[in-house]
């Protein structure tokens, strides 16, 4: 390995070290109680090194959010392309979301943290960047719905159906925390897919999915 490749790998490893430390502190202390100084201290790096990678705390946490959403998008996109009918594709999307929450728990927790903390506001430029990643995920579902959509449905209705579909799956995943209490005795994966059947059978969605 040449010196350029070695330096690039070291740079990527250091960036990942910073993100891992920030993720841990965020979930433990919250965004307000986490500072760049503390991240640097826990990562055993100088504060100056952190600022070589990230402009400020907000850009660092936005990067965490973007990485998680990118992983989710890739998984959902790949799985959706393995289905043959719109319903099969949506089912694969639902399962991809469930698998992501289990295989990439840290990233899922980060996405969940920001979704459930509406008081946290990124600067407009960062918010726009993060929203673009969310829109990519929604667009996968929209494209699937368009395959079997009624000619009477416009883009706004398709968009709303995609939002309802994704948010319903997300809401169901929150119930996984209740597996040992409210859902004791339930097979969560089976219950999750039961909810998929309910989602695709309400509000006219079933009319769009042959």
N, CA, C and O of each residue as an XYZ file, in Angstrom:
840
protein
N       0.851     -1.202      0.000
C       0.000      0.000      0.000
C       0.883      1.248      0.000
O       1.797      1.366      0.817
N       0.608      2.182     -0.922
C       1.385      3.388     -1.018
C       1.060      4.365      0.097
O       0.087      4.189      0.830
N       1.889      5.401      0.218
C       1.705      6.368      1.302
C       0.389      7.140      1.159
O      -0.250      7.466      2.159
N      -0.017      7.433     -0.083
C      -1.269      8.164     -0.296
C      -2.457      7.331      0.156
O      -3.352      7.824      0.842
N      -2.454      6.047     -0.240
C      -3.552      5.155      0.157
C      -3.573      4.979      1.672
O      -4.642      4.925      2.279
N      -2.378      4.887      2.286
C      -2.301      4.711      3.735
C      -2.868      5.929      4.469
O      -3.617      5.796      5.437
N      -2.496      7.108      3.991
C      -3.013      8.330      4.625
C      -4.530      8.442      4.473
O      -5.228      8.886      5.385
N      -5.030      8.031      3.298
C      -6.469      8.081      3.077
C      -7.199      7.121      4.002
O      -8.246      7.460      4.553
N      -6.652      5.927      4.173
C      -7.272      4.947      5.065
C      -7.238      5.434      6.500
O      -8.216      5.281      7.231
N      -6.137      6.011      6.907
C      -6.027      6.547      8.268
C      -7.026      7.678      8.485
O      -7.619      7.800      9.557
N      -7.205      8.495      7.465
C      -8.162      9.593      7.555
C      -9.583      9.064      7.709
O     -10.359      9.582      8.513
N      -9.923      8.033      6.939
C     -11.264      7.436      7.025
C     -11.482      6.770      8.387
O     -12.565      6.857      8.966
N     -10.434      6.102      8.890
C     -10.531      5.455     10.199
C     -10.720      6.479     11.315
O     -11.483      6.254     12.254
N     -10.019      7.602     11.204
C     -10.148      8.649     12.219
C     -11.554      9.266     12.168
O     -12.160      9.543     13.203
N     -12.047      9.471     10.972
C     -13.400     10.017     10.830
C     -14.426      9.067     11.451
O     -15.358      9.502     12.128
N     -14.247      7.772     11.214
C     -15.158      6.786     11.789
C     -15.028      6.751     13.304
O     -16.019      6.560     14.008
N     -13.823      6.931     13.806
C     -13.589      6.996     15.249
C     -14.353      8.169     15.867
O     -14.963      8.032     16.927
N     -14.314      9.296     15.208
C     -15.033     10.480     15.686
C     -16.537     10.222     15.682
O     -17.227     10.531     16.654
N     -17.040      9.656     14.590
C     -18.485      9.401     14.479
C     -18.952      8.378     15.512
O     -20.020      8.535     16.103
N     -18.161      7.340     15.729
C     -18.525      6.321     16.724
C     -18.606      6.935     18.121
O     -19.530      6.646     18.880
N     -17.631      7.784     18.454
C     -17.626      8.433     19.762
C     -18.809      9.373     19.907
O     -19.471      9.390     20.945
N     -19.077     10.159     18.864
C     -20.204     11.093     18.904
C     -21.518     10.349     19.043
O     -22.404     10.782     19.779
N     -21.651      9.233     18.342
C     -22.879      8.432     18.409
C     -23.106      7.929     19.831
O     -24.218      8.002     20.353
N     -22.057      7.424     20.447
C     -22.161      6.899     21.803
C     -22.566      7.991     22.794
O     -23.438      7.782     23.637
N     -21.929      9.147     22.684
C     -22.240     10.254     23.592
C     -23.641     10.799     23.359
O     -24.336     11.157     24.310
N     -24.056     10.865     22.107
C     -25.380     11.377     21.781
C     -26.467     10.526     22.423
O     -27.407     11.054     23.018
N     -26.339      9.212     22.301
C     -27.360      8.312     22.839
C     -27.308      8.248     24.364
O     -28.304      7.931     25.015
N     -26.140      8.552     24.925
C     -25.981      8.501     26.375
C     -26.383      9.812     27.044
O     -27.017      9.801     28.099
N     -26.021     10.938     26.438
C     -26.187     12.228     27.101
C     -27.141     13.189     26.401
O     -27.623     14.142     27.013
N     -27.417     12.944     25.113
C     -28.241     13.884     24.368
C     -27.384     14.913     23.674
O     -26.219     15.101     24.027
N     -27.956     15.585     22.682
C     -27.167     16.500     21.863
C     -26.733     17.746     22.629
O     -25.625     18.239     22.420
N     -27.583     18.260     23.505
C     -27.243     19.490     24.228
C     -26.102     19.277     25.217
O     -25.306     20.184     25.457
N     -26.024     18.080     25.788
C     -25.000     17.799     26.797
C     -23.717     17.247     26.187
O     -22.776     16.905     26.904
N     -23.685     17.162     24.868
C     -22.496     16.653     24.191
C     -21.790     17.797     23.469
O     -22.396     18.488     22.650
N     -20.530     17.992     23.771
C     -19.758     19.080     23.163
C     -18.639     18.511     22.297
O     -18.288     17.336     22.409
N     -18.093     19.349     21.442
C     -16.961     18.940     20.615
C     -15.758     18.596     21.500
O     -15.000     17.674     21.199
N     -15.594     19.341     22.583
C     -14.491     19.052     23.509
C     -14.624     17.655     24.103
O     -13.645     16.917     24.218
N     -15.848     17.308     24.477
C     -16.071     15.991     25.080
C     -15.873     14.875     24.059
O     -15.305     13.831     24.377
N     -16.340     15.099     22.840
C     -16.143     14.110     21.782
C     -14.653     13.904     21.535
O     -14.188     12.771     21.411
N     -13.909     15.006     21.464
C     -12.462     14.910     21.244
C     -11.784     14.157     22.379
O     -10.919     13.312     22.146
N     -12.186     14.469     23.624
C     -11.584     13.823     24.778
C     -11.847     12.312     24.767
O     -10.933     11.514     24.979
N     -13.095     11.932     24.521
C     -13.437     10.501     24.517
C     -12.818      9.765     23.333
O     -12.512      8.576     23.427
N     -12.635     10.474     22.217
C     -12.020      9.856     21.044
C     -10.504      9.877     21.109
O      -9.820      9.333     20.242
N      -9.980     10.533     22.179
C      -8.538     10.662     22.380
C      -7.887     11.386     21.200
O      -6.849     10.974     20.684
N      -8.535     12.476     20.796
C      -8.034     13.316     19.720
C      -8.064     14.769     20.188
O      -8.735     15.101     21.166
N      -7.344     15.620     19.492
C      -7.402     17.039     19.826
C      -8.667     17.646     19.232
O      -9.200     17.151     18.239
N      -9.141     18.726     19.854
C     -10.327     19.404     19.333
C     -10.044     19.915     17.925
O     -10.921     19.903     17.062
N      -8.801     20.368     17.701
C      -8.434     20.851     16.382
C      -8.590     19.789     15.315
O      -8.961     20.093     14.180
N      -8.305     18.524     15.677
C      -8.461     17.430     14.724
C      -9.923     17.253     14.332
O     -10.238     17.014     13.166
N     -10.817     17.372     15.321
C     -12.245     17.263     15.017
C     -12.685     18.310     14.005
O     -13.460     18.024     13.092
N     -12.181     19.525     14.180
C     -12.596     20.606     13.283
C     -11.994     20.470     11.892
O     -12.426     21.157     10.966
N     -11.010     19.602     11.728
C     -10.513     19.308     10.394
C     -11.514     18.465      9.609
O     -11.541     18.482      8.378
N     -12.339     17.724     10.359
C     -13.310     16.829      9.730
C     -14.720     17.406      9.704
O     -15.477     17.172      8.762
N     -15.066     18.158     10.739
C     -16.426     18.683     10.847
C     -16.397     20.146     11.289
O     -15.661     20.517     12.203
N     -17.198     20.953     10.635
C     -17.231     22.394     10.899
C     -17.692     22.702     12.314
O     -17.172     23.616     12.954
N     -18.679     21.931     12.811
C     -19.228     22.131     14.149
C     -19.975     20.872     14.591
O     -20.020     19.876     13.869
N     -20.548     20.934     15.766
C     -21.256     19.777     16.325
C     -22.440     19.377     15.463
O     -22.700     18.191     15.259
N     -23.157     20.373     14.959
C     -24.341     20.086     14.154
C     -23.980     19.325     12.873
O     -24.682     18.391     12.486
N     -22.896     19.723     12.224
C     -22.504     19.039     10.988
C     -22.054     17.609     11.277
O     -22.228     16.718     10.445
N     -21.475     17.393     12.459
C     -21.053     16.049     12.850
C     -22.269     15.143     13.034
O     -22.297     14.016     12.539
N     -23.265     15.647     13.745
C     -24.454     14.824     13.979
C     -25.291     14.660     12.715
O     -25.951     13.637     12.532
N     -25.263     15.662     11.847
C     -25.949     15.524     10.562
C     -25.297     14.417      9.741
O     -25.985     13.666      9.048
N     -23.956     14.316      9.818
C     -23.241     13.268      9.102
C     -23.646     11.887      9.609
O     -23.779     10.948      8.823
N     -23.840     11.764     10.914
C     -24.312     10.499     11.484
C     -25.680     10.130     10.922
O     -25.921      8.986     10.536
N     -26.568     11.119     10.884
C     -27.913     10.901     10.362
C     -27.860     10.501      8.888
O     -28.570      9.591      8.461
N     -27.027     11.174      8.125
C     -26.927     10.898      6.686
C     -26.381      9.493      6.429
O     -26.864      8.796      5.536
N     -25.390      9.078      7.197
C     -24.812      7.750      6.997
C     -25.846      6.660      7.253
O     -25.942      5.687      6.505
N     -26.620      6.840      8.328
C     -27.645      5.858      8.635
C     -28.711      5.808      7.554
O     -29.131      4.726      7.143
N     -29.145      6.954      7.097
C     -30.174      7.014      6.053
C     -29.657      6.448      4.731
O     -30.417      5.843      3.975
N     -28.377      6.642      4.452
C     -27.793      6.069      3.238
C     -27.801      4.546      3.297
O     -28.134      3.883      2.314
N     -27.438      3.999      4.441
C     -27.464      2.544      4.611
C     -28.881      2.003      4.434
O     -29.091      0.985      3.774
N     -29.844      2.693      5.031
C     -31.242      2.273      4.930
C     -31.719      2.348      3.484
O     -32.384      1.432      3.001
N     -31.386      3.429      2.797
C     -31.798      3.589      1.401
C     -31.238      2.461      0.535
O     -31.963      1.861     -0.259
N     -29.948      2.178      0.693
C     -29.319      1.135     -0.114
C     -29.987     -0.215      0.105
O     -30.240     -0.955     -0.845
N     -30.269     -0.526      1.362
C     -30.897     -1.811      1.685
C     -32.310     -1.892      1.118
O     -32.699     -2.911      0.548
N     -33.075     -0.814      1.276
C     -34.451     -0.792      0.780
C     -34.485     -0.855     -0.746
O     -35.293     -1.582     -1.323
N     -33.610     -0.097     -1.392
C     -33.560     -0.076     -2.849
C     -33.218     -1.446     -3.410
O     -33.867     -1.919     -4.343
N     -32.203     -2.083     -2.846
C     -31.786     -3.404     -3.323
C     -32.890     -4.432     -3.147
O     -33.152     -5.225     -4.052
N     -33.535     -4.426     -1.998
C     -34.588     -5.398     -1.733
C     -35.818     -5.157     -2.612
O     -36.441     -6.110     -3.080
N     -36.165     -3.901     -2.833
C     -37.345     -3.593     -3.641
C     -37.189     -4.108     -5.066
O     -38.174     -4.483     -5.702
N     -35.965     -4.127     -5.568
C     -35.722     -4.554     -6.943
C     -35.777     -6.068     -7.102
O     -35.713     -6.578     -8.221
N     -35.895     -6.784     -5.992
C     -35.989     -8.239     -6.056
C     -37.438     -8.734     -6.134
O     -37.689     -9.912     -6.386
N     -38.372     -7.830     -5.918
C     -39.778     -8.213     -6.007
C     -40.269     -8.140     -7.439
O     -39.679     -7.451     -8.271
N     -41.351     -8.851     -7.727
C     -41.904     -8.869     -9.077
C     -43.140     -7.983     -9.184
O     -43.273     -7.222    -10.142
N     -44.032     -8.071     -8.225
C     -45.229     -7.238     -8.223
C     -45.033     -6.089     -7.238
O     -44.161     -6.152     -6.372
N     -45.844     -5.038     -7.370
C     -45.745     -3.939     -6.400
C     -45.902     -4.408     -4.960
O     -45.192     -3.937     -4.071
N     -46.833     -5.337     -4.725
C     -47.019     -5.824     -3.351
C     -45.776     -6.544     -2.850
O     -45.369     -6.347     -1.705
N     -45.169     -7.375     -3.688
C     -43.956     -8.081     -3.284
C     -42.830     -7.091     -2.995
O     -42.062     -7.276     -2.051
N     -42.734     -6.051     -3.802
C     -41.693     -5.048     -3.597
C     -41.897     -4.306     -2.280
O     -40.939     -4.056     -1.548
N     -43.154     -3.954     -1.979
C     -43.428     -3.273     -0.712
C     -43.148     -4.191      0.476
O     -42.673     -3.743      1.520
N     -43.443     -5.464      0.311
C     -43.163     -6.418      1.390
C     -41.660     -6.508      1.639
O     -41.220     -6.579      2.786
N     -40.883     -6.506      0.575
C     -39.427     -6.549      0.724
C     -38.896     -5.265      1.361
O     -37.938     -5.296      2.133
N     -39.525     -4.143      1.031
C     -39.148     -2.874      1.669
C     -39.407     -2.947      3.167
O     -38.573     -2.533      3.972
N     -40.575     -3.480      3.534
C     -40.928     -3.592      4.950
C     -39.932     -4.484      5.691
O     -39.491     -4.148      6.790
N     -39.583     -5.605      5.097
C     -38.637     -6.517      5.731
C     -37.237     -5.903      5.794
O     -36.500     -6.126      6.754
N     -36.876     -5.133      4.769
C     -35.572     -4.471      4.770
C     -35.476     -3.480      5.925
O     -34.432     -3.363      6.567
N     -36.564     -2.772      6.182
C     -36.594     -1.811      7.284
C     -36.438     -2.536      8.623
O     -35.698     -2.085      9.497
N     -37.134     -3.649      8.775
C     -37.019     -4.436     10.009
C     -35.602     -4.962     10.181
O     -35.025     -4.855     11.264
N     -35.038     -5.527      9.121
C     -33.674     -6.067      9.197
C     -32.661     -4.968      9.507
O     -31.722     -5.178     10.275
N     -32.857     -3.796      8.906
C     -31.959     -2.674      9.172
C     -31.971     -2.306     10.654
O     -30.921     -2.032     11.234
N     -33.151     -2.298     11.267
C     -33.267     -1.927     12.682
C     -32.543     -2.914     13.581
O     -32.160     -2.571     14.699
N     -32.352     -4.148     13.098
C     -31.675     -5.174     13.893
C     -30.190     -5.284     13.555
O     -29.360     -5.480     14.442
N     -29.858     -5.157     12.272
C     -28.475     -5.319     11.830
C     -27.647     -4.053     12.039
O     -26.433     -4.123     12.230
N     -28.301     -2.909     12.003
C     -27.615     -1.631     12.167
C     -28.275     -0.853     13.298
O     -28.759      0.264     13.117
N     -28.278     -1.472     14.454
C     -28.995     -0.909     15.598
C     -28.516      0.503     15.948
O     -29.327      1.374     16.260
N     -27.216      0.726     15.896
C     -26.690      2.042     16.269
C     -27.212      3.121     15.332
O     -27.596      4.204     15.774
N     -27.225      2.823     14.038
C     -27.726      3.809     13.081
C     -29.235      3.992     13.219
O     -29.749      5.104     13.102
N     -29.928      2.902     13.465
C     -31.375      2.999     13.665
C     -31.675      3.871     14.880
O     -32.606      4.676     14.853
N     -30.897      3.715     15.937
C     -31.100      4.523     17.142
C     -30.853      6.005     16.868
O     -31.542      6.868     17.412
N     -29.866      6.292     16.021
C     -29.587      7.684     15.672
C     -30.756      8.286     14.894
O     -31.209      9.389     15.200
N     -31.241      7.557     13.890
C     -32.391      8.034     13.109
C     -33.585      8.240     14.029
O     -34.293      9.243     13.937
N     -33.794      7.288     14.908
C     -34.909      7.364     15.848
C     -34.757      8.550     16.792
O     -35.737      9.216     17.125
N     -33.530      8.810     17.218
C     -33.273      9.919     18.147
C     -33.726     11.241     17.548
O     -34.399     12.030     18.211
N     -33.365     11.480     16.312
C     -33.714     12.760     15.694
C     -35.188     12.827     15.292
O     -35.786     13.903     15.315
N     -35.773     11.698     14.927
C     -37.194     11.695     14.582
C     -38.066     11.963     15.804
O     -39.136     12.560     15.690
N     -37.612     11.524     16.958
C     -38.407     11.688     18.177
C     -37.987     12.916     18.979
O     -38.459     13.120     20.098
N     -37.102     13.734     18.410
C     -36.662     14.954     19.087
C     -36.888     16.153     18.171
O     -35.927     16.757     17.695
N     -38.150     16.504     17.919
C     -38.452     17.584     16.969
C     -37.915     18.940     17.392
O     -37.819     19.855     16.574
N     -37.559     19.078     18.683
C     -37.039     20.371     19.130
C     -35.618     20.616     18.630
O     -35.125     21.743     18.670
N     -34.959     19.548     18.158
C     -33.618     19.699     17.616
C     -33.739     20.197     16.181
O     -34.342     19.541     15.331
N     -33.167     21.349     15.929
C     -33.285     21.951     14.605
C     -31.892     22.176     14.017
O     -31.085     22.917     14.578
N     -31.619     21.529     12.885
C     -30.371     21.777     12.184
C     -30.471     23.103     11.436
O     -31.573     23.539     11.103
N     -29.350     23.746     11.170
C     -29.371     24.923     10.293
C     -29.992     24.533      8.950
O     -29.913     23.368      8.561
N     -30.601     25.470      8.238
C     -31.306     25.154      6.981
C     -30.488     24.335      5.991
O     -31.019     23.417      5.366
N     -29.204     24.651      5.838
C     -28.387     23.922      4.861
C     -28.231     22.452      5.243
O     -28.295     21.572      4.385
N     -28.026     22.189      6.543
C     -27.893     20.807      7.007
C     -29.237     20.091      6.972
O     -29.315     18.924      6.591
N     -30.293     20.793      7.372
C     -31.632     20.207      7.349
C     -32.000     19.793      5.932
O     -32.585     18.730      5.723
N     -31.658     20.627      4.965
C     -31.953     20.320      3.573
C     -31.205     19.072      3.118
O     -31.752     18.243      2.391
N     -29.952     18.941      3.550
C     -29.158     17.768      3.194
C     -29.760     16.498      3.754
O     -29.886     15.500      3.044
N     -30.135     16.529      5.031
C     -30.720     15.352      5.670
C     -32.054     15.004      5.008
O     -32.346     13.833      4.764
N     -32.859     16.027      4.721
C     -34.163     15.788      4.095
C     -34.022     15.129      2.724
O     -34.876     14.335      2.327
N     -32.964     15.448      2.008
C     -32.738     14.826      0.706
C     -32.591     13.321      0.843
O     -33.065     12.564     -0.004
N     -31.938     12.894      1.902
C     -31.762     11.453      2.138
C     -33.101     10.794      2.470
O     -33.379      9.681      2.023
N     -33.918     11.479      3.247
C     -35.250     10.951      3.571
C     -36.092     10.846      2.304
O     -36.801      9.861      2.101
N     -36.009     11.863      1.458
C     -36.783     11.876      0.221
C     -36.386     10.745     -0.715
O     -37.223     10.218     -1.448
N     -35.114     10.371     -0.693
C     -34.672      9.246     -1.536
C     -35.365      7.963     -1.117
O     -35.759      7.157     -1.960
N     -35.514      7.774      0.195
C     -36.184      6.578      0.705
C     -37.660      6.600      0.325
O     -38.204      5.594     -0.131
N     -38.304      7.749      0.515
C     -39.710      7.868      0.145
C     -39.915      7.654     -1.345
O     -40.930      7.095     -1.759
N     -38.959      8.095     -2.156
C     -39.105      7.963     -3.602
C     -39.124      6.504     -4.046
O     -39.762      6.170     -5.044
N     -38.428      5.626     -3.311
C     -38.460      4.197     -3.632
C     -39.884      3.674     -3.494
O     -40.382      2.963     -4.367
N     -40.530      4.032     -2.395
C     -41.909      3.590     -2.161
C     -42.855      4.231     -3.169
O     -43.767      3.569     -3.665
N     -42.654      5.497     -3.475
C     -43.496      6.178     -4.463
C     -43.407      5.492     -5.822
O     -44.424      5.292     -6.486
N     -42.200      5.134     -6.234
C     -42.024      4.474     -7.530
C     -42.749      3.132     -7.573
O     -43.308      2.754     -8.602
N     -42.735      2.418     -6.452
C     -43.442      1.136     -6.397
C     -44.947      1.357     -6.529
O     -45.624      0.658     -7.284
N     -45.455      2.324     -5.797
C     -46.888      2.617     -5.843
C     -47.325      3.036     -7.240
O     -48.428      2.700     -7.671
N     -46.485      3.755     -7.937
C     -46.837      4.225     -9.277
C     -47.003      3.076    -10.270
O     -47.692      3.220    -11.279
N     -46.369      1.934     -9.983
C     -46.461      0.795    -10.894
C     -47.890      0.267    -11.009
O     -48.312     -0.202    -12.065
N     -48.619      0.354     -9.906
C     -49.971     -0.194     -9.933
C     -51.029      0.832     -9.620
O     -52.174      0.482     -9.335
N     -50.658      2.103     -9.667
C     -51.566      3.147     -9.225
C     -52.716      3.364    -10.206
O     -52.576      3.178    -11.415
N     -53.827      3.754     -9.656
C     -54.973      4.135    -10.466
C     -54.667      5.447    -11.174
O     -53.963      6.299    -10.632
N     -55.196      5.611    -12.381
C     -54.979      6.848    -13.132
C     -55.593      8.049    -12.423
O     -55.240      9.194    -12.707
N     -56.513      7.784    -11.499
C     -57.160      8.870    -10.778
C     -56.282      9.427     -9.664
O     -56.551     10.512     -9.147
N     -55.255      8.706     -9.298
C     -54.379      9.143     -8.199
C     -53.300     10.084     -8.740
O     -52.615      9.760     -9.710
N     -53.156     11.245     -8.109
C     -52.126     12.185     -8.546
C     -50.873     12.019     -7.697
O     -50.835     11.206     -6.773
N     -49.846     12.805     -8.025
C     -48.565     12.688     -7.322
C     -48.700     12.974     -5.829
O     -48.013     12.362     -5.011
N     -49.582     13.898     -5.477
C     -49.766     14.240     -4.068
C     -50.319     13.047     -3.296
O     -49.879     12.770     -2.180
N     -51.275     12.346     -3.883
C     -51.844     11.184     -3.193
C     -50.822     10.076     -3.057
O     -50.733      9.431     -2.011
N     -50.048      9.851     -4.111
C     -49.000      8.831     -4.042
C     -47.984      9.170     -2.957
O     -47.552      8.303     -2.198
N     -47.616     10.435     -2.901
C     -46.665     10.895     -1.881
C     -47.227     10.644     -0.484
O     -46.516     10.161      0.398
N     -48.471     10.966     -0.289
C     -49.077     10.786      1.029
C     -49.145      9.305      1.396
O     -48.914      8.943      2.550
N     -49.456      8.453      0.433
C     -49.488      7.018      0.697
C     -48.104      6.503      1.091
O     -47.979      5.658      1.977
N     -47.061      7.020      0.424
C     -45.693      6.616      0.746
C     -45.327      7.041      2.162
O     -44.698      6.281      2.899
N     -45.719      8.256      2.544
C     -45.437      8.757      3.894
C     -46.159      7.910      4.940
O     -45.577      7.547      5.962
N     -47.432      7.597      4.678
C     -48.207      6.777      5.622
C     -47.587      5.391      5.752
O     -47.476      4.859      6.856
N     -47.185      4.810      4.635
C     -46.581      3.481      4.645
C     -45.309      3.463      5.486
O     -45.159      2.628      6.378
N     -44.396      4.386      5.199
C     -43.112      4.407      5.912
C     -43.271      4.750      7.387
O     -42.623      4.142      8.239
N     -44.119      5.711      7.689
C     -44.302      6.107      9.086
C     -45.000      5.011      9.888
O     -44.753      4.860     11.085
N     -45.860      4.257      9.237
C     -46.534      3.150      9.934
C     -45.547      2.044     10.283
O     -45.602      1.474     11.373
N     -44.649      1.745      9.358
C     -43.609      0.749      9.646
C     -42.717      1.219     10.786
O     -42.385      0.452     11.690
N     -42.334      2.497     10.729
C     -41.491      3.063     11.773
C     -42.184      2.977     13.132
O     -41.570      2.603     14.131
N     -43.468      3.328     13.155
C     -44.216      3.271     14.409
C     -44.282      1.859     14.965
O     -44.175      1.657     16.175
N     -44.458      0.878     14.080
C     -44.517     -0.509     14.529
C     -43.180     -0.943     15.122
O     -43.145     -1.698     16.093
N     -42.090     -0.470     14.545
C     -40.770     -0.850     15.059
C     -40.531     -0.336     16.477
O     -39.747     -0.914     17.230
N     -41.209      0.750     16.833
C     -41.062      1.271     18.196
C     -41.646      0.303     19.222
O     -41.222      0.280     20.378
N     -42.617     -0.488     18.793
C     -43.241     -1.439     19.715
C     -42.323     -2.612     20.038
O     -42.612     -3.403     20.935
N     -41.222     -2.722     19.308
C     -40.280     -3.803     19.599
C     -39.733     -3.679     21.021
O     -39.315     -4.667     21.624
N     -39.743     -2.456     21.544
C     -39.274     -2.238     22.912
C     -40.194     -2.892     23.938
O     -39.817     -3.059     25.098
N     -41.398     -3.259     23.509
C     -42.385     -3.818     24.441
C     -42.498     -5.332     24.324
O     -43.477     -5.924     24.778
N     -41.489     -5.960     23.712
C     -41.569     -7.411     23.487
C     -41.682     -8.209     24.779
O     -42.310     -9.267     24.808
N     -41.075     -7.702     25.844
C     -41.092     -8.452     27.108
C     -42.213     -8.030     28.047
O     -42.317     -8.533     29.166
N     -43.048     -7.110     27.591
C     -44.161     -6.644     28.429
C     -45.479     -6.762     27.672
O     -46.130     -7.807     27.701
N     -45.862     -5.693     27.001
C     -47.142     -5.671     26.290
C     -47.224     -6.762     25.224
O     -48.281     -7.364     25.034
N     -46.128     -7.016     24.536
C     -46.125     -7.990     23.443
C     -45.556     -9.344     23.866
O     -45.146    -10.141     23.022
N     -45.535     -9.593     25.140
C     -44.986    -10.865     25.629
C     -45.742    -12.040     25.007
O     -46.973    -12.071     25.015
N     -44.998    -12.997     24.472
C     -45.607    -14.162     23.837
C     -45.821    -13.986     22.343
O     -46.147    -14.945     21.643
N     -45.640    -12.763     21.851
C     -45.805    -12.498     20.425
C     -44.479    -12.699     19.685
O     -43.412    -12.351     20.192
N     -44.567    -13.261     18.490
C     -43.412    -13.283     17.595
C     -43.399    -11.934     16.888
O     -44.262    -11.656     16.055
N     -42.414    -11.094     17.225
C     -42.467     -9.719     16.728
C     -42.392     -9.655     15.207
O     -43.095     -8.855     14.589
N     -41.568    -10.471     14.607
C     -41.450    -10.444     13.140
C     -42.793    -10.777     12.486
O     -43.200    -10.146     11.510
N     -43.462    -11.775     13.043
C     -44.774    -12.157     12.518
C     -45.780    -11.021     12.719
O     -46.571    -10.724     11.824
N     -45.748    -10.394     13.883
C     -46.655     -9.279     14.166
C     -46.360     -8.100     13.251
O     -47.273     -7.420     12.783
N     -45.084     -7.865     13.005
C     -44.676     -6.767     12.128
C     -45.224     -6.966     10.718
O     -45.729     -6.028     10.101
N     -45.121     -8.203     10.213
C     -45.638     -8.463      8.875
C     -47.165     -8.483      8.863
O     -47.782     -8.202      7.835
N     -47.767     -8.811      9.988
C     -49.229     -8.681     10.094
C     -49.614     -7.216      9.933
O     -50.606     -6.891      9.279
N     -48.818     -6.337     10.537
C     -49.090     -4.904     10.408
C     -48.904     -4.451      8.965
O     -49.613     -3.561      8.495
N     -47.956     -5.059      8.265
C     -47.780     -4.740      6.843
C     -49.068     -5.039      6.080
O     -49.488     -4.259      5.225
N     -49.692     -6.182      6.398
C     -50.950     -6.528      5.745
C     -52.035     -5.516      6.048
O     -52.849     -5.185      5.186
N     -52.041     -5.026      7.278
C     -53.042     -4.016      7.655
C     -52.786     -2.701      6.929
O     -53.720     -2.053      6.456
N     -51.521     -2.312      6.844
C     -51.171     -1.052      6.189
C     -51.582     -1.075      4.728
O     -52.144     -0.104      4.221
N     -51.306     -2.170      4.057
C     -51.590     -2.241      2.622
C     -53.040     -2.580      2.327
O     -53.411     -2.777      1.170
N     -53.862     -2.649      3.369
C     -55.277     -2.927      3.144
C     -56.177     -1.799      3.598
O     -57.395     -1.962      3.667
N     -55.569     -0.616      3.918
C     -56.377      0.502      4.403
C     -56.290      1.698      3.466
O     -55.358      1.819      2.671
N     -57.260      2.560      3.575
C     -57.260      3.851      2.877
C     -57.067      3.724      1.373
O     -56.490      4.598      0.726
N     -57.565      2.613      0.830
C     -57.488      2.458     -0.623
C     -56.147      2.001     -1.138
O     -55.983      1.847     -2.349
N     -55.171      1.774     -0.263
C     -53.848      1.359     -0.732
C     -53.930      0.033     -1.480
O     -53.237     -0.167     -2.478
N     -54.786     -0.877     -0.991
C     -54.879     -2.183     -1.616
C     -55.343     -2.081     -3.067
O     -55.055     -2.971     -3.868
N     -56.040     -1.035     -3.408
C     -56.497     -0.855     -4.790
C     -55.334     -0.560     -5.731
O     -55.442     -0.740     -6.944
N     -54.213     -0.102     -5.156
C     -53.073      0.289     -5.960
C     -52.028     -0.830     -6.076
O     -51.075     -0.706     -6.845
N     -52.201     -1.913     -5.323
C     -51.134     -2.912     -5.222
C     -51.638     -4.276     -5.665
O     -52.161     -5.028     -4.843
N     -51.499     -4.613     -6.926
C     -51.959     -5.913     -7.411
C     -51.069     -7.038     -6.916
O     -51.312     -8.203     -7.231
